[in-house]
Amino acid sequence: MQLKLCGNHSQHDTICSVESNADYIGFVFAPSKRQTTPNDVRKWLNETPLCNDQQVVGVFVNPSIEKIAETLRSVPLDIIQLHGNESSEFVAQIKNNFSCKLWKTIHHEQAADQKMASYKEYVDLFLIDNKSQFAWGGTGSSFDWTSIPNYMSAAHALGKPCFIAGGITPDNVAELLSRYQPDGIDLASGVETNGQKDKRKIIQLRERIESHEQQFT
């Protein structure tokens, strides 16, 4: 089970996420309360070197090719996460233009699992998230978790891992992992206090993830 800590928008956040030993460190380059700039992210990463095999994820919502190219000129992204309603044709363009791995967010809604097949040839991973009428993600609210098995089954049938996001916290992560065993989880607000990453909450999260994993080893 892999962990992504997303929405890092300060040096403080970056330090907390890197020191947590999370597998993926995420930065949002789209309009959002956690939006960052490529120059800021480059500075934070230069001052806080990654640990072990950590990878940097850039989150974009319906971006232009140039927007991604501009970001990559400043930030050494390992992964491009497309978090909007990008078409499969556009995702194919991203695949052809950049060498980064591609993640595609699928927003929870009726028959959303059926959308995955159109992205099969281009993406490396699916991430299931909740959205509201005001935000594409980072809402701090979860979707109906009883739908997770359908998403997991659809992603695995396509040979892709499936991460879960939306409303995950240290208090409910054990339930999520024990009931549904996702390939990975993605948190932003769930480990924040007053809009900043909270080291205490991150430690609690790691402890509960490790406790769960020990039960299955």
Backbone hydrogen bonds, N-H to C=O, Kabsch-Sander energy under -0.5 kcal/mol:
donor,donor_aa,acceptor,acceptor_aa,energy
2,Q,183,D,-2.1
4,K,185,I,-2.4
5,L,24,Y,-2.3
6,C,4,K,-0.6
6,C,187,L,-3.2
8,N,26,G,-1.9
14,T,10,S,-2.2
15,I,11,Q,-2.6
16,C,12,H,-2.4
17,S,13,D,-2.6
18,V,14,T,-2.7
19,E,15,I,-2.7
20,S,16,C,-1.0
21,N,18,V,-1.5
22,A,17,S,-1.1
23,D,3,L,-1.1
24,Y,3,L,-1.9
25,I,55,Q,-2.7
26,G,5,L,-2.9
26,G,24,Y,-0.6
27,F,57,V,-2.5
28,V,34,R,-0.6
29,F,27,F,-0.6
29,F,59,V,-2.9
35,Q,32,S,-1.6
36,T,28,V,-2.7
41,V,37,T,-2.4
42,R,38,P,-2.6
43,K,39,N,-1.9
44,W,40,D,-2.8
45,L,41,V,-2.7
46,N,42,R,-2.1
47,E,43,K,-1.7
48,T,44,W,-1.0
54,Q,51,C,-2.4
55,Q,23,D,-2.1
57,V,25,I,-2.6
58,G,79,I,-2.6
59,V,27,F,-3.0
59,V,57,V,-0.6
60,F,58,G,-0.5
60,F,81,Q,-2.9
62,N,60,F,-0.5
68,I,64,S,-1.7
69,A,65,I,-2.4
70,E,66,E,-3.1
71,T,67,K,-1.8
72,L,68,I,-2.5
73,R,69,A,-1.3
74,S,70,E,-0.5
74,S,71,T,-1.5
75,V,71,T,-2.9
77,L,75,V,-2.2
78,D,56,V,-2.2
79,I,56,V,-2.0
80,I,101,K,-2.9
81,Q,58,G,-3.1
81,Q,79,I,-0.6
82,L,80,I,-0.6
82,L,103,W,-2.7
83,H,60,F,-3.6
83,H,81,Q,-0.7
91,V,87,S,-2.3
92,A,88,S,-2.0
93,Q,89,E,-1.4
94,I,90,F,-2.1
95,K,91,V,-2.4
96,N,92,A,-2.0
97,N,93,Q,-1.6
98,F,94,I,-2.0
101,K,78,D,-2.1
103,W,80,I,-2.7
104,K,125,L,-2.3
105,T,82,L,-2.6
106,I,127,L,-2.8
107,H,105,T,-0.5
108,H,129,D,-2.7
112,A,109,E,-2.1
114,Q,111,A,-1.2
115,K,112,A,-1.5
116,M,113,D,-0.9
118,S,115,K,-1.1
119,Y,116,M,-1.9
120,K,117,A,-1.1
122,Y,119,Y,-2.0
123,V,119,Y,-1.9
124,D,102,L,-3.7
125,L,102,L,-1.0
126,F,161,P,-2.2
127,L,104,K,-2.0
128,I,163,F,-2.7
129,D,106,I,-1.6
129,D,127,L,-0.5
132,S,135,A,-2.2
145,W,143,F,-0.9
147,S,144,D,-2.2
148,I,145,W,-1.9
150,N,147,S,-0.7
151,Y,147,S,-1.6
152,M,148,I,-3.0
153,S,149,P,-2.6
154,A,150,N,-2.3
155,A,151,Y,-2.7
156,H,152,M,-2.7
157,A,153,S,-2.1
158,L,154,A,-0.9
158,L,155,A,-0.7
159,G,156,H,-1.4
160,K,155,A,-2.6
163,F,126,F,-2.8
164,I,184,G,-2.1
165,A,128,I,-2.6
166,G,186,D,-0.7
172,N,169,T,-0.7
173,V,169,T,-1.5
176,L,172,N,-2.0
177,L,173,V,-2.7
178,S,174,A,-2.5
179,R,175,E,-2.2
180,Y,176,L,-2.3
181,Q,176,L,-0.7
181,Q,177,L,-1.2
183,D,162,C,-1.7
184,G,162,C,-0.8
185,I,2,Q,-2.2
186,D,164,I,-2.1
187,L,4,K,-2.4
191,V,188,A,-1.4
192,E,189,S,-1.9
193,T,196,Q,-2.6
196,Q,193,T,-1.4
198,D,191,V,-2.9
199,K,197,K,-0.6
202,I,198,D,-2.3
203,I,199,K,-2.4
204,Q,200,R,-2.2
205,L,201,K,-2.5
206,R,202,I,-2.5
207,E,203,I,-2.5
208,R,204,Q,-2.1
209,I,205,L,-2.2
210,E,206,R,-2.9
211,S,207,E,-2.2
212,H,208,R,-1.9
213,E,209,I,-2.5
214,Q,210,E,-2.1
215,Q,211,S,-1.0
215,Q,212,H,-0.7
216,F,212,H,-0.5
216,F,213,E,-1.2
217,T,214,Q,-1.1
